[in-house]
């Protein structure tokens, strides 16, 4: 376990231990284990922990190219079934003549009814259409309690035909930046074209995420493949670290998400 820890950050060790527990559970019970919705970084950790073992790993978020997905760990004998992931997609109906609901409105409503973020996946929006992927175990609870969003009444309608699922397209553009270090505040200042002080304020205020987790330390050291996001500023992927300049600054390649998810 210690040799595995050294490849990940300290704040990820607890999740690594949890994944190891799932793995042992599958091996001992010889039965599949379904997780809650995981973000891409968590799924990468799952794959790393499972490694070359005999345990199979599959993931689904119901939507095509879903960001948040449930993961199924299963023994070698097991044959995957479509229903194994236990996910329902709902269309959220609301009076579009009076308001256009946004992503934060839905997230806020989910929080207000006490629904754990791990129990629902992607929220897809296409104009005034909204869909959400939900774990089957909270399906009835959601139907009974999710009746309002941004002070308007909403209704849930189950979507069973995958052809009716909202599709999204992500386009990334590449950029090169030169920064004095890989500190989070330094990189955020450069990629979002804001002052170092404003970058630090965003981070200290809990408004910057690294790998889908709020990061409040301006001195946090970034690595290749890290994902940085901040509401209103967009999403960035740290690409290749190309080396250093004669003045010992870091040449950094990044990807910027052009199409909002």
N, C-alpha and C positions, 0 to 999 in steps of 0.2 A: 504493500500500500504506500509506503514512504517513497518508493521509486516512482510511483504514479503521481503523488502529490507534487513532486519537484517540477513537473511539466505544467502545472496549473497555479493559479493565484491562490493565496491563502484563503480568501473569502469564498472560494469554490470547493474547499475541502469537505465541508459539511454535505454538499450535494453529491460529491464523489462517494462519500461513505454511504449515503442513501442509495445510490445506484448499485454499489457493491452488495448492499442488503437485498435489493431486488434480485440481483444475479444469484445470490445464494438461495433465495426463496424459490426461484425457478428450478435450480439444480436439485434442491432437496425435495420439493413437492412434485417436480416433474410436471408442472402445469403452467400455462401462460400467465403473465403479469402485465396488466394494463396500467399505464401511468395517467396522470392528469395531462393537461395541455402544457407542452414544453416549448421554449423559444429555441431558435437555431443553435445558440451557444450551448444550451443544456443538452440538446440532442447530440451535438459533437462530443460532449463529455461522456454521454451514454455509450456512444460508439467506441470511444477510447478505452473506457473501462471494460467493456465486453471483449474488445480486442479480437483475438483469434480463437476464442472459446467456441464451444459447440452450440452456444445459445444464439438463436436467431433474433434479429432486430428488424422491425418494420414500423413505419410511421404513417399517419394520415391526419389531415385536418379537414377532410371532405372537400374543401375547395381546391381547385388546381393551384399548385405552387403556394399552398398555405404557409404562412410564416409560423404560426403556432399550431403544433400538431401533437396528438397523443401517440405514445410509443408503446408497442407491444413487444415484450420479451417472451420468447417461447422456446421450448425444447425442440431438438432436432426432428423428432417424429411428427411434430404438429403441422397440419395443413391450414394455412391462413384462409379465413373467410372474410367476406366484405363487411359483415356486421360485427366483427371482432372489436372494432374501434369504438363502437357505441356512441356515435355522434349524430345529432339531429341538427339540420339547418332550418332556421326560421326566417321568414320575411317579416319585417316590422312594418305594419300598416299604421298610418297616421294621417291627419288632415293636412295634406300638402298645400292646400290653398292658403293656410294661415302661417305656416312656418316650414323651414327646411332644417331638419335635424342633422347634426354633425356628429362626428366621432366622439368628441368629449361629452356630448349630451347623453349618448348611450352608455359610455363608461361611467359617468356620474350616476346614472339611474341604476346601473348594476351595483355600484358601491352602496347606494342608498337602501337597497333591499338586502344587503349583506351577502351578495353572491361572491364567492372567492374567485379571484382573477384566474386561478388555475383551472376553473371549471368551465370556462368558455374560451373559444379560440379567436379566429379572425373576425373582425367586424368589417364587412365589405359594403362600400357605398358607391353607387353609380347614379349621380344626380340626386333624385329624391327617393330612389330605391335603397333600402338598407337590408342586409342579411347578416345573420350571426350564427356561428357554429357553436353548439352547446353539448356538453357531456350529458348522455342520456339519464344519468342518475340525478341530475338537477332539472330535468326537463319539466316535470310536473310542478316543481317549486317555482320555476320561472313563469310558467303559464298562469299560475295563481297570483303571483306577486308583481310581475313586471307589467304594470298597467298605465304608467305615466312616464314621460320623458320631456324635460324642459317645459313642464306645466301643461302638456297636451296629452290627451289619451292615446294610447297605442294598443294595437292588437297583434298577436302573433299568429302567423299562418305557416304551417309546416311546408317546406319545399322538398318534394320527394324526387323530382326529375332533375338529374344533374345538369341537363341542358339549360335549365332555368337558373343555375347558379351564376352569380355575378363574377365576371372574370376581370382581372386587373393585369396591366402590363407595366413592368418596371424597366426604365431605361437609365443607365448610369453613364455619366461623362467622366473622363479622366482629367486630372489636374496635377501639376507639380507645385510643391510648396517648399520653401526653405525656412526652417525653424531652428531656434537656438537649442532646443531640447525636445524630448518626447513627453514632457509634462503635459497633463491634460489641459491646463489653462493656457499654456503656450500654443498648443495645436488648435484649440478652440478659437483662440484669438485670431490665428492666421486663416483658418478655413472659413470662418464666419465673418471675417473682415471687421472685427470689433476690437476695442481696446483690451489689454490684458486685465485691467481692473473690471471691466464689464464681464469678461469671460469668467473671472474668479467669482463675481457676484452671482452669475447664473449657476455656477457649480455649487457654491455655498448655499444657494437657495433651493437646491434639490431639483433644478430644472434641466440637468444634463444627465443622459443615460449612457453608459458604456456597456455594450453587449446586453441591452434590454434591462439593465439594473441601474437604479439611481446611484450616481457616484458624486459624493460631496467633498472629495479631497482634491483641491487644485493641483497638488503635487503628484497625483496618481500617474504612474508611468505607463504609457501606451505601448502596445506591441502590434506587429503586422497582423492584419485581418480583424482587428477590433472594429466594432461598429459604434459610432458616436451619433447621438440624436438629441435634439432639443426642439421643443415645440416652437414653431414660428421660424426656425432656422434650417430645418430639414435634416436629412440623414446622410452620414458620411461613412465610408469604409476606408480604414487605413490600409493602404496597399503596400507596395514594396518600399523598404528603406534603401535608398539608392547609394548611400554613402555620405561622406562629409565634404564640405567645401574647404578651401585653404584657410578660412577663418574658423574652422571647426564647427560649422553649422550643419544641421542634418538635412539632407535632400530627401524629401518625402513625396511619394506618389499616393494620391487619394482617388477614390471614386465618389462621385456625388449623385445621389438619387434625383433624377429629373422629374419623374412622374410619381406623385404622391400615392401612397398605398391607401 
